[in-house]
Amino acid sequence: MRLTRAKYAGALVAAALGATVFAAAPASAASDSWKRDCSDDTTYEAKVDKHKATTTKRNDGDCQGLAYVRIKVDGDWLSWSDGSSGTATKRSPVYEIQESQHKDCNCATANYVNLKP
């Protein structure tokens, strides 16, 4: 079977478009948010993608304390990180994150959010 110029050009265009679609596809990510119960509730936000997980405490309420996050990599949960700046971050630059856990700092009734990228 002989490839004509038109067919060859069409195949090149199709290959280029296919590569562009895959290159432009967003990374898999997940997010969630919740309110911590205080006299003026505070919002916490959780985000995870394949290599980074964050928990952020907004300044929209009067709850005291930090945000926390930990990640599961290669079948093991890593230790909790707290965010003294209002955002807790865990990174896994080599291995993909399998799951993340996010919580606020209410020790008695902390809200836990589990996410998968």
Secondary structure as GFF3:
##gff-version 3
##sequence-region A 1 117
A	DSSP	alpha_helix	5	24	.	.	.	ID=ss1
A	DSSP	beta_strand	29	36	.	.	.	ID=ss2
A	DSSP	beta_strand	42	49	.	.	.	ID=ss3
A	DSSP	beta_strand	52	57	.	.	.	ID=ss4
A	DSSP	beta_strand	67	73	.	.	.	ID=ss5
A	DSSP	beta_strand	76	77	.	.	.	ID=ss6
A	DSSP	beta_strand	81	83	.	.	.	ID=ss7
A	DSSP	beta_strand	87	91	.	.	.	ID=ss8
A	DSSP	beta_strand	97	103	.	.	.	ID=ss9
A	DSSP	beta_strand	112	115	.	.	.	ID=ss10
###
